[in-house]
Every structure is written in structure tokens, then in C-alpha cells.
């Protein structure tokens, strides 16, 4: 066997070494015989090879001949089969563990596999294990952590196949585990064109985080002994900057699905960074949706959501968010700011984007934020214009140059954008707000004749019928003219057809009016009704038990401005065309019952006037309050209500409320107060099962 080794390296001296230096090196090598467990036979062969090399290099004639061979390009030493393992040990000791490992691994494989149980098998296996570990250490010093891991994995697999050296194999496995963070760093820090390495690194990172129990490290895993939470956070901050913003979004959203709250917050930041840096405002809607659903302990989300509202040109809503913050220092700073509130909010938003949002991404250049440029961008303006068309309101685009603002410029865009984009969820706000669940959407399909339209959309059906009558009039007249049934003017033919079909239309209209009157004549239920949803019953039971444990405190209640605090009976609204007074009464029932429920004074008896999605969110809001040890006292009354749109199955109204909310601890300690007059809210009602129900509401318009 030929090995990549010369006599100078074998004994450990330079080619210019003197005979005395060679002899001294020879003696040192003999004194430092490996004691890892090699057989006596192979160690004796090692000593003999060292002696032969020392004799050759200390003999002037032999050394001169050998140096001539080296100068002529001869390299490597040939070892007989009974000394090749000893030669591999010397190659390993000369600083070439990688070469020694590769040759030893090959010698253990067919057709060179040594006899089972032989000393050669034992020596080669031990040498392979030791050289695999030293090769990994050598690669680590070069910061080639992925290559180091490859050597360890190959060594582990070899020992598993040989069924030997269990303790050494465990050492290699521990080394491999402790090497994982560095290996991930190595793969992800490579050029982005190396997609295979980058993808492999991302997969390893996700697997590491998952085994640890999310970014929070909630699980005990094999990595806990090598990477505690503090060390992991330092590692993750370093690794994060090697990921693109899209990679971070994908990673954090996946981790959030597996229960990591920290990942949800990082997904919110990444989506905000993507939306702002690449002028994609729809990403800001998605980021806001994620943040509203998070329940991170100690996180004050109000100013962060307010920043997103500001970027979407809704200053009124942004101001309401900031004033709803639980941070007393922030509210004091905002209220005492020498300029106007809009200027203060913009300064906060600018600093937040620069310091917390647009940092730590491989493909986003961190630079000074210019809000003026954001609002001057054509795509942003077009997006805001689409919002204007949806809300039928005028948007104000402020001039953010040098943060100089006009106090009178307060008319802003509403948030009534496409449900697929916005997906509003205002449940965590101290202000009222709504979200449409998928099962709550009202599907209005014009010109589709089926039983559901006939029952619940009589006006739509009537319009459909009129259009078909018009088409039939023309077609029938053309038919008579083509067939020459009546040899007269086509105008007269059209007149006859019109009279016939008009009579038919009158009959259909008569049937429609009878159907409408039958709905109005139905009795209105006067008894209180409780939602029959199973989950709601369980939630109500848990909440009632909590109320019994925490009786009402001695804090004086807020003076009632609008209605009595006692529960009122829930009445169905079955009129096909309800008046604004009827709608106002339904909304008042919703406001009063919700207020009583959140203040621990009653149950939520709303299933006959409110869709189940709103009821479930109210129950969830109360459950969250229970966890926090608080309850809410809310007083609101309708100051003004206007009809925005109405069909046979959908009504939208705009209301202005006198709104006051106080948050109180169960101990009676006052926490926070929010007062808004007026608070503008858009309510949506849907018609199903012969009655109107509240489907959704959006506040802060």
C-alpha cells in the first residue's frame, strides 16, 4: 500500500534537519506511543518503521539518494500488507487524519474487509474512529463545520456497522449534536446561489427549533446540554441575518403553527419588513392580522398595530390605538408631546421601523426610513385609492417631510377592504371591532335561480325575473316576425308581447308581496335565548365558575349613559325591510348583552340576533380577561345611525357611539380607561332563517 507520506514527515522533522535533530525526534516519537487501545503487534510495527526511517535519514549516502528521488518527483512511501496499518497510524500522527480516515474506511470495506475478530480489524476500526474525530476537529478549525459533521457521521455509521467501540461512538454522536448550530451557520452563510446548501441549512434550523420546543425552548431535547436558552438566543440572532425576509416569514409561520408564540411575533415583524421595504401594503394587513391573534405575555400590541394603521393612512385609528396602550409612559409622552399627535406617532413609527423591523434580513438594506417616500409611491397611492372606493370616503395623504403635520388633516381611509386581504380581528382591542368568519360570509350570487334565492333574496329574484322578461319580449317578437304569424308591423307585435308578459310580471309581483307579508306576520319571540353551541356552553360554564370564585368588588360602577345594566330579552327581527329604529334596537341588544357579559353581570343571550362567530369571539375575549384577572365595564349608546346599503339579504349601517370602557382587576384595582365620542362603527346584518342577525362590525372608521 502506498501512502501520501515521506520519511521526513513520518518521523516529524523538516527536510533540512540535522542527524542530531532526527535522532532526537525519533526518541520523542518512541516515547509518545499511542495508548488509545491499539494492539501490541501494530505498535511494534510502528516503532520498527520509525527506526528504519531514522537509520535512512542519518546515513549521509542513503539520505542523499532519497533526496534525489524527491527532487525527481517521487512522492509517497510503499508499505507491505503486514505494516500498512502501522503506516496509517504514522500518517495520522503526521497531521493527516483525513487521508488516514479515508484509507482506513476503505480497508474495512469489501473486498478488503479483514477477518472477523482479527487484530487487523480491531486496529483499523479504532484508527477510523480516532481519525474521524480528529478530521472533524481539523475542519472546525478551518470553520468548515459542515465538512466536520460529515466526518463525524461517517465515523458513526462505520462503528455502527462494525458493532464495536460503543463508547467512542457515543463520543462522536455527542460531538455531532454539539456541532449542529455551527453546521447550520456554515450552510446558511454560504452564497445564495448555493441553493442546495441553503435549503439543507434551513431544514436543520427548523428541526433544531422544533426539537427544542419552539424558540422558547419548552421541550427537553438532546440539544439542551449543549445549547441553553441564552446561548440559543445569541446563536439565533447571528443566524437570522443570513436568512432572507421570505425565508424568515415561511419559517416563522410554520413554527407558529406548531405552537410557538415568539415565532408568531417574528412572523409579524418579517411581514411588516417585507410590506414596507417592497411597497406591498397587503402584507401589512396580514402582519396586523397575525399580531392581533397573538397573546404574548407582557406585549403591548396597541402602538405596533397603530403604526400599521398609520402606514395604511388611517390616522384616526392609529391615534386610538396609541391612546389604548397599556404603557403609561407612552401615553404620557404622546399627550404631552409639544407638537400634534400625528407628528409624535410618525416619529414613533419611523424609529420602530428603523430599529426593530428593517434589521436582520439578508436581502433588506437597513437605512433611514422616509415616510414621505412611502406615501408618494404610486403603488401605495393606488392601493389607498382602492380602499377609498371600497369605503366611499376621501383619503388624506399627509406630508411627512421633517415630521411637520396639520392638526386639521384627520380624514382617513377606513379598513373596509376585501375580506381576503384584511381579515379584520378587533377582538383584542379595547374598542369594538369585528371579523367575518368564513362560515359567516353572505354569498350573494346574482341571476342564479334556486330555492335559497327565492326564500331569502326575493328582491334579487324579482330583478332577475324582470331582466328575463325583457329578453323574452324581444325574442318573442322576433319569433312572430320571422314566422309571419301576424302580418303586421313589428312594433305592434312587440306591443302584444309586452302586454302578455306584463300581465305575467304582475302575477309574479303579487306572489312576491304575499310571501313578504307572510314573513312580517310571524310572531316575535319574547323570551331570552341562549346560544346552543356546545363550545359556548362549556365556555360559559367555566366563566360562571370563575365569577363565583371572584365576586364583584367594591369599585363604584361607571355611570350608565344609555341603557339599564340588567339583561334584556332578546327579540328576533323578522321584518323583511326593517327600519333604522328596528336595526338600532337590535344593535342595542347586542351592546347591552355584551357589556353585561364582559362585566360579569349576565350570560350572553344573543344566538337569535347575532351570528355564532361574534358570540364565540366574545366568549374568547372574556376567557382571556379571566386569565389576566380583569373584567371590563363598558357603556355605549348610539348617537346617530345612517343606512349605507340594503338588499333583501344584507344591510349595512354606519353608527356613531358614545363609548366608555374601564378595565378593572378582580381585586378592584383600576387599570385603564378609554373614552371615545364619537366612535364610528360599521355594522353588517344578514338575513337567514327568516330573521336578521348581526354578522360583523368594524370600528374606528
C-alpha positions in Angstrom: 0.0 0.0 0.0 1.3 3.4 -1.0 0.7 6.3 1.5 0.9 10.0 0.8 3.9 10.3 3.2 7.6 10.9 3.1 10.3 9.9 5.6 10.7 13.5 6.9 7.0 13.8 7.7 6.9 10.2 9.0 9.4 11.0 11.8 8.4 14.6 12.2 11.3 16.7 11.0 11.9 19.2 8.3 14.0 18.3 5.2 16.8 20.5 6.4 17.1 18.7 9.8 20.5 17.5 11.0 21.2 14.0 12.1 21.1 15.0 15.8 17.7 16.6 15.3 16.5 13.4 13.6 17.6 11.2 16.4 16.1 13.4 19.0 12.7 13.4 17.1 12.9 9.6 16.8 13.4 9.2 20.5 10.4 11.5 21.2 8.2 9.5 18.9 9.1 6.3 20.6 8.3 7.8 24.0 4.8 9.0 22.8 3.4 5.7 21.7 -0.4 6.0 21.1 -2.3 4.5 24.1 -5.8 4.5 22.7 -6.0 0.7 22.6 -4.1 -0.4 19.5 -2.7 -4.0 19.6 0.9 -4.7 20.7 1.6 -6.1 17.2 0.8 -2.8 15.3 2.6 -0.7 17.8 5.7 -2.8 17.4 5.5 -2.3 13.7 5.1 1.4 14.2 8.3 1.5 16.2 10.2 -0.5 13.6 9.1 1.9 10.8 10.4 4.8 12.8 13.7 3.1 13.4 14.1 2.4 9.6 13.4 6.0 8.8 15.8 7.3 11.4 18.5 5.0 10.0 17.9 6.1 6.4 18.0 9.9 7.2 21.0 9.7 9.5 23.1 7.9 6.9 24.6 10.6 4.5 24.6 8.4 1.4 21.1 6.9 1.9 19.7 10.4 2.6 21.3 11.9 -0.5 19.9 9.2 -2.7 16.4 9.7 -1.1 16.6 13.5 -1.6 17.4 12.9 -5.3 14.3 10.8 -5.6 12.2 13.5 -4.0 13.6 16.2 -6.4 12.7 13.9 -9.3 9.1 13.9 -8.3 8.8 10.7 -6.4 6.3 11.0 -3.5 4.7 8.6 -1.1 6.0 5.5 0.6 5.2 1.9 -0.1 4.2 -0.3 2.9 3.9 -4.0 2.9 0.5 -5.5 3.8 1.7 -6.5 7.2 2.8 -2.9 8.0 0.1 -0.8 6.3 -1.9 -0.3 9.5 1.2 0.9 11.3 1.9 3.2 8.3 -1.7 4.6 8.6 -1.1 5.4 12.3 2.1 7.3 11.4 0.2 9.2 8.6 -2.4 10.1 11.2 0.3 11.3 13.7 1.9 13.4 11.0 -1.1 15.7 10.8 -3.1 14.0 8.0 -6.1 12.5 9.8 -8.5 13.0 6.8 -6.3 10.9 4.5 -5.8 8.3 7.1 -9.5 8.0 7.8 -10.4 7.6 4.1 -7.9 4.9 3.6 -8.8 3.1 6.8 -12.5 3.2 5.9 -11.8 1.8 2.5 -9.7 -1.0 4.0 -12.7 -2.0 6.2 -15.0 -2.4 3.2 -15.2 -5.4 0.8 -13.3 -6.8 -0.8 -10.6 -5.7 1.6 -12.6 -6.5 4.7 -10.3 -8.1 7.3 -11.1 -11.3 9.1 -13.8 -11.0 11.7 -12.3 -10.7 15.1 -8.7 -10.3 13.8 -6.2 -7.8 15.3 -6.2 -6.0 11.9 -10.0 -5.5 12.1 -9.7 -4.1 15.6 -6.8 -1.8 14.8 -8.4 -0.4 11.6 -11.7 0.2 13.3 -10.1 2.1 16.2 -8.0 4.1 13.8 -11.0 5.0 11.7 -12.9 6.3 14.8 -9.9 8.3 16.0 -9.1 9.8 12.6 -12.8 10.7 12.0 -12.9 12.7 15.2 -9.5 14.4 14.5 -10.6 15.2 10.9 -13.7 16.9 12.3 -11.6 18.9 14.7 -9.3 19.9 11.9 -12.3 21.1 9.8 -13.7 23.0 12.7 -10.5 25.0 13.0 -11.0 25.9 9.3 -14.6 26.9 10.1 -15.8 24.1 7.7 -18.4 22.9 10.1 -20.5 21.1 7.5 -17.4 19.0 6.5 -16.6 18.3 10.1 -20.1 17.0 10.6 -19.8 14.8 7.5 -16.6 13.1 9.0 -18.4 12.5 12.3 -21.4 11.0 10.6 -19.3 8.7 8.5 -17.4 7.6 11.6 -20.6 6.9 13.5 -22.0 4.9 10.6 -18.8 2.9 10.3 -18.8 2.0 14.0 -22.4 1.0 13.9 -21.8 -1.3 11.0 -18.7 -2.9 12.7 -20.6 -3.2 16.0 -17.5 -2.1 18.0 -16.3 0.7 20.2 -19.7 1.8 21.7 -18.2 4.4 24.0 -16.2 6.1 21.2 -19.3 6.1 19.0 -21.3 7.9 21.8 -18.5 10.5 22.0 -18.8 11.0 18.2 -22.6 11.4 18.5 -22.2 14.0 21.2 -19.7 15.9 19.1 -22.1 15.8 16.2 -25.0 17.2 18.3 -22.9 20.0 19.7 -21.7 20.8 16.2 -25.2 21.4 14.8 -25.5 25.2 15.4 -22.2 25.8 13.8 -23.1 23.5 10.9 -26.3 25.4 10.3 -24.3 28.7 10.4 -21.9 27.3 7.9 -24.6 26.2 5.4 -26.7 29.4 5.7 -23.8 31.8 5.4 -22.8 30.5 2.0 -23.6 32.3 -1.2 -27.3 32.3 -2.0 -26.6 30.7 -5.4 -25.7 27.5 -3.5 -29.4 26.7 -3.1 -28.8 23.1 -2.0 -26.7 24.1 1.0 -29.1 26.9 1.9 -32.1 24.6 1.8 -30.3 22.0 3.9 -29.4 24.6 6.5 -33.0 25.8 6.7 -34.2 22.3 7.2 -31.7 21.7 10.0 -32.6 25.0 11.7 -36.3 24.2 11.7 -35.6 20.8 13.1 -33.4 22.2 15.8 -36.1 24.7 16.9 -38.9 22.1 16.8 -37.0 19.7 18.9 -36.2 22.4 21.5 -40.0 23.2 21.7 -40.1 26.4 19.6 -38.0 29.5 20.0 -38.9 29.4 23.7 -37.2 26.1 24.3 -40.2 24.4 26.0 -39.1 20.9 25.4 -36.2 18.9 26.9 -34.1 17.7 24.0 -30.7 16.3 23.2 -29.6 19.8 22.4 -30.3 21.2 25.8 -27.0 20.2 27.3 -25.1 22.0 24.5 -27.3 25.0 23.8 -29.2 26.6 26.7 -31.8 29.3 26.1 -29.4 32.2 26.4 -26.9 30.5 24.1 -29.6 29.7 21.6 -30.9 33.2 21.5 -27.4 34.5 20.8 -26.9 31.9 18.1 -30.3 32.7 16.6 -29.6 36.4 16.4 -26.5 35.6 14.5 -28.1 33.1 12.2 -31.2 35.3 11.5 -29.1 37.8 9.5 -28.3 35.1 6.9 -31.9 34.5 6.1 -33.9 36.4 3.5 -37.1 38.1 4.6 -39.2 35.5 2.6 -37.3 32.6 4.3 -38.0 34.1 7.7 -41.7 34.5 7.0 -42.0 30.9 5.9 -40.0 29.6 8.8 -41.8 31.7 11.5 -45.3 30.9 10.1 -44.5 27.2 10.2 -43.2 27.4 13.7 -46.2 29.4 14.8 -48.5 26.6 13.5 -46.6 24.3 15.9 -47.4 26.5 18.8 -44.5 29.0 19.1 -45.8 32.4 20.1 -42.4 34.0 19.7 -42.4 32.8 16.1 -45.7 34.4 15.5 -44.4 37.8 16.7 -41.3 37.4 14.4 -43.6 36.5 11.5 -45.4 39.8 12.2 -42.2 41.7 12.1 -41.0 39.9 8.9 -44.3 40.6 7.1 -44.1 44.2 8.1 -40.5 44.5 6.8 -41.5 42.8 3.5 -44.5 45.1 3.1 -42.7 48.3 3.8 -39.4 47.6 2.0 -41.0 46.3 -1.1 -44.1 48.6 -1.1 -46.6 45.7 -0.6 -49.2 47.2 1.7 -51.3 44.0 1.5 -48.5 42.4 3.6 -49.2 44.9 6.3 -52.8 43.7 6.6 -51.5 40.1 7.0 -49.0 41.3 9.6 -51.7 43.1 11.6 -54.0 40.0 11.5 -51.2 37.9 13.0 -50.4 40.3 15.8 -54.0 40.7 16.8 -54.3 36.9 17.3 -51.1 36.7 19.5 -51.4 36.6 23.2 -47.8 37.2 24.3 -47.4 38.0 27.9 -46.2 41.5 28.5 -46.6 42.6 24.9 -48.4 45.9 24.4 -49.6 45.5 20.8 -51.6 48.7 20.5 -48.8 51.0 19.4 -47.5 48.4 16.9 -50.9 48.0 15.3 -51.2 51.8 15.4 -48.0 52.0 13.3 -49.5 49.7 10.7 -52.7 51.8 10.7 -50.6 54.9 10.1 -48.8 53.3 7.2 -52.2 52.5 5.7 -53.2 56.2 6.0 -55.7 55.7 8.8 -54.5 58.3 11.3 -57.7 58.3 13.4 -57.4 54.6 14.1 -53.7 54.9 14.7 -54.3 57.6 17.3 -57.0 55.4 19.0 -54.5 52.5 19.2 -51.8 54.6 20.8 -54.2 56.1 23.3 -55.3 52.5 24.2 -51.8 51.4 25.0 -51.2 49.9 28.4 -47.8 51.7 28.6 -48.4 54.8 30.8 -45.1 56.3 29.8 -46.0 56.1 26.1 -49.5 57.7 26.6 -47.9 60.5 28.8 -45.3 61.1 26.1 -48.0 61.2 23.4 -50.3 63.5 25.4 -47.5 65.9 26.4 -45.7 66.0 23.1 -45.1 69.6 22.1 -46.3 69.1 18.6 -49.5 67.5 17.4 -50.2 63.8 18.0 -49.8 62.8 14.3 -46.2 64.1 14.4 -45.5 62.1 17.6 -47.0 58.9 16.1 -44.9 59.3 13.0 -41.7 59.7 14.9 -42.5 56.6 16.9 -43.3 54.6 13.7 -40.2 55.8 12.0 -37.9 54.8 14.9 -39.7 51.5 15.2 -39.2 50.6 11.5 -35.5 51.6 11.6 -34.6 49.9 14.9 -36.9 46.9 15.2 -38.4 46.0 11.8 -36.0 46.5 8.9 -33.0 44.9 10.5 -31.7 41.3 10.5 -32.5 40.3 6.9 -30.1 39.2 4.2 -31.9 40.9 1.4 -33.1 44.1 3.1 -30.7 47.0 3.3 -31.2 48.8 6.6 -31.4 52.6 6.0 -33.1 55.7 7.3 -36.9 55.5 6.9 -38.7 58.2 4.8 -42.4 58.0 5.4 -42.9 60.8 2.8 -41.5 58.5 0.1 -43.8 55.7 1.3 -46.9 57.8 0.7 -45.6 59.3 -2.5 -45.1 55.8 -4.0 -47.5 55.2 -6.9 -48.4 51.6 -5.9 -49.2 52.8 -2.3 -51.4 55.6 -3.7 -53.3 53.2 -6.0 -53.8 50.8 -3.1 -55.2 53.6 -0.9 -57.4 54.7 -3.8 -58.9 51.2 -3.9 -59.6 51.4 -0.2 -61.3 54.8 -0.9 -63.6 53.2 -3.4 -64.5 50.4 -1.0 -65.3 52.8 1.8 -66.7 55.7 -0.3 -64.5 58.1 1.7 -61.8 60.6 0.9 -58.3 59.8 2.0 -55.8 62.3 3.3 -52.2 61.7 2.3 -50.1 63.8 4.8 -46.8 65.4 4.0 -44.3 63.7 6.3 -41.4 65.8 5.3 -39.5 66.7 8.5 -42.5 65.4 10.5 -44.5 68.6 10.1 -48.2 67.9 10.2 -51.5 69.8 10.1 -53.9 69.1 13.0 -56.9 69.6 10.8 -55.9 66.8 8.4 -57.7 63.9 10.1 -60.0 62.3 7.5 -58.6 58.9 6.8 -59.2 55.7 4.9 -61.4 53.1 6.5 -60.3 49.5 6.9 -63.2 48.1 4.9 -61.1 46.3 2.3 -61.6 42.9 0.7 -62.1 40.3 3.4 -59.5 38.0 1.8 -56.9 40.8 2.3 -57.8 42.4 5.6 -59.4 39.6 7.6 -60.1 42.0 10.4 -60.0 40.8 14.0 -60.6 43.6 16.5 -61.4 41.3 19.4 -58.3 42.2 21.3 -58.9 45.9 21.1 -60.5 47.9 23.9 -62.6 49.3 21.1 -65.4 47.2 19.4 -64.5 45.6 16.1 -65.3 42.6 14.0 -64.1 39.9 11.8 -66.0 37.8 9.3 -65.5 34.1 9.7 -65.6 32.0 6.5 -68.8 30.4 7.5 -70.4 33.8 8.2 -69.9 35.2 4.7 -73.1 36.0 2.8 -72.8 34.7 -0.7 -74.8 36.9 -3.0 -74.9 35.4 -6.5 -77.0 37.5 -8.8 -79.1 35.9 -11.6 -78.9 32.4 -10.0 -82.3 30.9 -9.8 -82.6 28.4 -6.9 -84.6 27.8 -3.8 -82.3 29.8 -1.5 -82.6 32.9 -3.6 -86.4 32.5 -3.8 -86.7 32.2 0.0 -84.1 34.8 1.2 -83.5 37.1 -1.7 -86.9 37.9 -3.1 -85.9 41.3 -4.4 -82.9 39.8 -6.2 -85.2 37.2 -7.8 -87.6 39.9 -8.8 -84.9 41.8 -10.6 -83.7 38.6 -12.2 -87.2 37.9 -13.5 -87.7 41.4 -14.9 -84.5 41.1 -16.9 -85.6 37.7 -18.3 -89.0 39.2 -19.2 -87.2 41.9 -21.2 -85.2 39.3 -23.0 -88.3 37.2 -23.7 -90.2 40.2 -25.0 -87.6 40.8 -27.7 -87.2 37.1 -28.5 -90.9 36.5 -28.8 -91.4 39.5 -31.1 -88.6 38.4 -33.3 -90.1 34.9 -33.4 -93.6 36.2 -34.5 -92.0 38.4 -37.2 -89.8 35.6 -38.6 -92.7 33.1 -38.7 -95.1 35.7 -40.2 -97.8 34.7 -37.8 -99.1 38.2 -37.8 -98.6 40.1 -41.0 -98.4 43.5 -39.3 -95.8 46.0 -38.2 -93.2 44.6 -35.8 -94.0 47.4 -33.4 -97.5 46.1 -33.0 -96.2 42.6 -32.4 -93.9 43.9 -29.7 -96.8 45.6 -28.1 -98.8 42.4 -27.9 -95.9 40.5 -26.5 -95.3 43.3 -23.9 -98.9 43.2 -22.8 -98.9 39.5 -22.4 -95.6 39.4 -20.5 -96.5 42.4 -18.4 -99.6 40.6 -17.1 -97.3 37.6 -16.3 -95.0 40.0 -14.4 -97.9 41.4 -12.4 -98.8 37.9 -11.3 -95.3 37.2 -10.1 -95.2 40.5 -8.2 -98.4 39.6 -6.5 -96.9 36.3 -5.3 -93.8 38.1 -4.1 -95.8 40.6 -2.0 -97.8 37.8 -0.4 -94.6 36.0 0.6 -93.2 39.2 2.1 -96.4 39.8 4.1 -96.3 36.3 5.4 -92.9 36.9 6.9 -94.0 40.1 8.6 -97.0 38.4 10.2 -94.9 35.9 12.1 -94.8 36.3 15.9 -91.7 37.7 17.5 -90.2 35.6 20.3 -90.1 37.5 23.7 -88.2 35.0 25.9 -84.4 35.2 26.5 -82.5 32.8 24.2 -79.1 31.3 25.0 -76.8 30.1 22.2 -76.9 26.3 21.8 -73.4 26.0 20.6 -71.6 23.2 22.6 -68.3 25.1 22.9 -70.1 28.1 24.1 -71.9 26.2 26.8 -68.6 24.8 28.1 -67.1 28.3 28.0 -70.0 29.9 29.8 -69.8 27.2 32.5 -66.1 27.8 33.0 -66.6 31.6 33.1 -69.5 31.3 35.6 -67.3 29.2 37.9 -64.7 31.9 37.7 -67.2 34.5 38.6 -68.3 32.6 41.6 -64.7 32.4 42.8 -64.1 36.1 42.2 -67.2 38.0 43.3 -67.8 41.6 42.3 -65.6 44.1 44.1 -66.5 47.3 45.8 -65.3 49.6 42.9 -68.0 52.1 42.0 -69.5 51.3 38.6 -69.4 53.7 35.7 -72.4 55.9 35.5 -74.8 54.5 32.9 -75.5 56.8 30.0 -77.7 54.8 27.7 -79.4 51.7 29.0 -80.1 49.7 32.1 -77.4 47.2 33.1 -79.9 44.5 33.7 -80.2 41.9 30.9 -83.0 42.5 28.4 -85.0 40.0 26.5 -83.6 39.1 23.0 -86.1 39.7 20.2 -85.9 38.4 16.7 -86.0 40.9 13.9 -88.1 39.2 11.2 -89.3 42.2 9.1 -88.2 41.9 5.5 -87.5 45.6 5.4 -86.6 46.7 8.9 -86.5 50.4 9.8 -83.5 52.2 11.3 -85.2 52.1 14.7 -85.5 48.3 14.4 -81.9 48.0 13.5 -80.9 50.3 16.2 -82.8 48.2 18.7 -81.1 45.0 17.6 -77.6 46.7 17.9 -78.5 48.0 21.4 -79.4 44.4 22.5 -76.0 43.3 21.2 -74.2 46.1 23.0 -76.0 45.7 26.3 -75.7 41.9 26.5 -72.1 42.0 25.5 -71.4 44.7 28.1 -73.1 42.7 30.9 -71.3 39.5 29.9 -67.8 41.2 29.9 -68.5 42.9 33.2 -69.6 39.5 34.9 -73.3 40.6 35.2 -75.0 38.1 33.0 -74.9 35.5 30.2 -74.6 36.2 26.5 -78.2 35.6 25.3 -77.7 36.5 21.7 -77.9 33.4 19.4 -81.1 34.6 17.7 -79.8 38.0 16.7 -76.0 37.5 16.4 -74.1 35.1 14.3 -72.2 32.4 16.2 -68.8 33.8 15.2 -69.3 37.0 17.1 -70.6 35.1 20.1 -67.6 32.8 20.1 -65.2 35.8 20.0 -66.9 37.5 22.8 -66.6 34.3 24.9 -62.9 34.1 24.0 -62.4 37.7 25.0 -63.9 37.0 28.4 -61.7 33.9 28.8 -58.7 36.0 28.0 -59.8 38.5 30.6 -60.2 35.8 33.2 -56.6 34.6 32.5 -55.4 38.2 33.1 -57.5 38.6 36.2 -59.5 41.5 34.9 -63.0 42.4 33.7 -64.4 45.3 31.6 -67.1 47.8 32.3 -68.4 49.2 29.1 -71.1 51.8 28.5 -72.1 52.8 25.0 -75.1 54.3 23.3 -76.0 55.1 19.7 -75.8 58.8 19.0 -76.5 58.5 15.3 -77.2 55.8 12.8 -77.4 56.0 8.9 -78.2 53.4 6.3 -75.3 52.8 3.9 -76.7 50.0 1.8 -79.6 47.5 1.8 -80.6 44.4 -0.1 -83.0 41.6 0.7 -80.3 39.7 2.4 -77.7 42.3 3.6 -77.9 45.6 5.4 -75.0 47.9 6.2 -75.4 50.8 8.6 -73.0 53.4 10.0 -73.4 54.3 13.6 -71.7 56.9 15.9 -71.4 55.7 19.5 -70.8 57.4 22.8 -68.2 54.9 24.1 -66.6 54.5 27.5 -64.7 51.5 28.7 -62.9 50.8 32.0 -60.6 47.8 32.7 -60.6 46.6 36.3 -58.7 43.9 38.1 -60.7 41.3 40.0 -59.3 42.9 43.2 -61.0 46.1 42.3 -57.9 48.0 41.2 -58.5 50.3 38.3 -56.2 49.6 35.3 -57.2 51.7 32.3 -59.9 53.8 30.8 -60.8 54.5 27.2 -63.3 57.1 26.2 -64.3 57.9 22.6 -67.0 60.3 21.5 -68.0 59.7 18.8 -66.7 56.2 18.0 -67.7 55.4 14.4 -68.7 51.7 13.8 -69.9 50.0 10.6 -72.4 47.2 11.3 -73.4 44.5 8.8 -76.6 42.5 9.2 -77.5 39.3 7.3 -80.9 37.7 6.6 -81.2 33.9 7.1 -83.9 31.6 8.5 -86.5 34.4 8.2 -84.7 36.8 10.6 -82.0 39.4 10.7 -78.7 38.8 12.6 -75.6 40.9 13.3 -72.8 39.4 11.2 -69.9 41.7 11.6 -68.8 45.2 12.7 -65.7 47.3 12.1 -64.8 50.2 14.4 -62.6 53.2 14.2 -63.8 54.4 10.8 
